Amino acid sequence: MACLFHAGLSFAEPVRILMVETMPVPAVLEHERAFVEGLEHLGYGVGKDVAIDTIKGQGDSERIKTGLAEYLSRHKPDIVVSFATLASVAAHEALDGTDIPLVFCVVSDPVGAGLIKEVGKPTGTNVTGLVFSLMHRAKMDLAKSLLTQPFPGRPVRVGVVHSDYPAAVAEVNAMSAIADEDGRIRFESHKVKFRPIPEGLESMLAEASEGIAALSSEVDYWWIVPGPLGETAEFSRLLLDTTVPVGLCHTENCCKGGGLLFIGPENGKGGRQVASMVDRILTGTAPGNIPPVPPDSFDMGINLTTAIELNIVIPSQYLELAGEHVWR
């Protein structure tokens, strides 16, 4: 790779960055946009001395693998940035045995996906990235302090309808294990088959509707987990339209629409944080020396109207954390 100077960022040859996108869901698209903006803010001339190519997977693992194989047979990118789990796993496999760095993002469980061995520790490999989740215990503590208020003396029953997409399964398993430790929250889950979005969304929603109907009389709240299904407004609306309140949202719009609590990574800042990682690699830092970490910041939102309807008292420190993300 060519010499690079931060006073204007001049390259002897254009730097080639390959972005591999799992599917066009909001978290992925916002990370991509913020990533490119972040590069430009750092002084990279995108479209000039930096060429960015994109493989769009449409949620199809085989499509992603085929696209990577064809691309790598013609080009050697200076770095690959993957967005979400399917693209990251496929890129990790395709780059095995090469010296091409991989930076992943929008991946909730990179350890379970086999990308890294431990969060927060340098990998010593050509892989690093940004973990797309709040630490599970912190999320559980926040949710537990609110959801249990209307039900003193008994466990709270939480319904989770989710796809078998890896990020969703990993989240359900992790949160269920933590909940089982004190028994104050009990998860009831219903799993549907993941299908590529947008083509397969209608079929997933139909299966999800069956799960919602089956669990509605058995749970006190809905809990929406990360994953392509949880990203969609259509799925959030299915749950919001039931008589069971949504206790934990995965998107800000779900909370605005009536869900009690939203906790999630701030996509824009996450994309810019990935750009900073890429910049460090392009300017000489080995990816194996950059620890994969959670995002620097998270968004928290609270719907006060829903809290009042449920007789839930929101602590003042939660309102302070939510800041402008308090809705009525």
WOKAPE-V574845 format. One record per pair of residues at least 24 apart in sequence whose C-alpha atoms are under 7 Angstrom apart, sorted by the first residue. I is the first residue (numbers start at 1). GAP is how many residues later the second one is. If there is no record, write none. Layout:
I/GAP ; I/GAP
This chain:
4/279 ; 8/35 ; 9/34 ; 9/35 ; 11/38 ; 14/35 ; 14/36 ; 14/37 ; 15/34 ; 15/35 ; 15/36 ; 15/63 ; 16/34 ; 16/35 ; 16/36 ; 16/61 ; 16/62 ; 17/34 ; 17/35 ; 17/36 ; 17/60 ; 17/61 ; 17/62 ; 17/63 ; 18/34 ; 18/35 ; 18/36 ; 18/59 ; 18/61 ; 18/62 ; 18/63 ; 19/34 ; 19/35 ; 19/36 ; 19/61 ; 19/62 ; 19/63 ; 20/34 ; 20/35 ; 20/36 ; 20/61 ; 20/62 ; 20/63 ; 20/67 ; 21/34 ; 21/35 ; 21/36 ; 21/61 ; 21/62 ; 21/66 ; 22/34 ; 22/35 ; 22/36 ; 22/37 ; 22/61 ; 22/62 ; 22/64 ; 22/65 ; 23/33 ; 23/34 ; 23/35 ; 23/36 ; 23/174 ; 24/34 ; 25/203 ; 25/206 ; 26/205 ; 27/240 ; 28/55 ; 28/56 ; 28/78 ; 30/237 ; 30/238 ; 31/236 ; 31/237 ; 31/239 ; 31/240 ; 32/239 ; 34/234 ; 34/237 ; 34/238 ; 35/236 ; 35/237 ; 35/239 ; 35/240 ; 38/234 ; 38/237 ; 39/236 ; 58/138 ; 58/139 ; 59/137 ; 59/138 ; 60/136 ; 61/25 ; 64/26 ; 65/25 ; 68/26 ; 85/82 ; 89/24 ; 89/26 ; 99/27 ; 100/26 ; 101/25 ; 101/26 ; 101/186 ; 102/24 ; 102/25 ; 102/26 ; 103/24 ; 103/25 ; 103/26 ; 104/24 ; 104/25 ; 104/26 ; 105/24 ; 105/25 ; 105/26 ; 105/27 ; 106/25 ; 106/26 ; 107/24 ; 107/25 ; 108/24 ; 108/25 ; 108/59 ; 109/58 ; 109/61 ; 119/173 ; 119/174 ; 120/171 ; 120/172 ; 120/173 ; 121/170 ; 121/171 ; 122/166 ; 122/167 ; 122/168 ; 122/169 ; 122/170 ; 123/165 ; 123/166 ; 123/168 ; 124/164 ; 124/165 ; 125/162 ; 125/163 ; 126/161 ; 126/162 ; 127/160 ; 127/161 ; 128/159 ; 128/160 ; 128/162 ; 128/163 ; 128/164 ; 129/163 ; 129/164 ; 130/144 ; 130/162 ; 130/163 ; 130/164 ; 130/165 ; 131/161 ; 131/162 ; 131/163 ; 131/164 ; 132/133 ; 132/162 ; 132/163 ; 133/131 ; 133/132 ; 133/161 ; 134/130 ; 136/39 ; 146/166 ; 147/100 ; 149/163 ; 150/161 ; 150/162 ; 155/28 ; 155/29 ; 155/30 ; 155/31 ; 156/28 ; 156/29 ; 156/30 ; 156/64 ; 157/28 ; 157/29 ; 157/30 ; 157/62 ; 157/63 ; 157/64 ; 158/27 ; 158/28 ; 158/29 ; 158/30 ; 158/61 ; 158/62 ; 158/63 ; 158/64 ; 158/65 ; 159/28 ; 159/29 ; 159/30 ; 159/56 ; 159/60 ; 159/62 ; 159/63 ; 159/64 ; 160/27 ; 160/28 ; 160/29 ; 160/30 ; 160/62 ; 160/63 ; 160/64 ; 161/28 ; 161/29 ; 161/30 ; 161/47 ; 161/50 ; 161/51 ; 162/28 ; 162/29 ; 162/30 ; 162/67 ; 163/28 ; 163/29 ; 163/30 ; 163/31 ; 163/66 ; 164/27 ; 164/28 ; 164/29 ; 164/30 ; 165/29 ; 165/62 ; 167/59 ; 167/60 ; 168/57 ; 168/58 ; 168/59 ; 171/54 ; 205/30 ; 216/28 ; 220/24 ; 221/24 ; 221/25 ; 221/26 ; 222/24 ; 222/25 ; 222/26 ; 223/24 ; 223/25 ; 223/26 ; 224/24 ; 224/25 ; 224/26 ; 225/25 ; 226/24 ; 252/49 ; 255/46 ; 255/47 ; 255/48 ; 256/47 ; 256/71 ; 258/45 ; 258/48 ; 259/44 ; 259/47 ; 260/42 ; 260/43 ; 260/46 ; 260/47 ; 261/40 ; 261/41 ; 261/42 ; 262/38 ; 262/39 ; 262/40 ; 263/36 ; 263/37 ; 263/38 ; 264/34 ; 264/35 ; 264/36 ; 265/30 ; 265/32 ; 265/33 ; 265/34 ; 266/31 ; 266/32 ; 266/33 ; 270/25 ; 300/25 ; 301/24 ; 301/25 ; 302/24 ; 302/25 ; 303/24 ; 303/25 ; 304/24
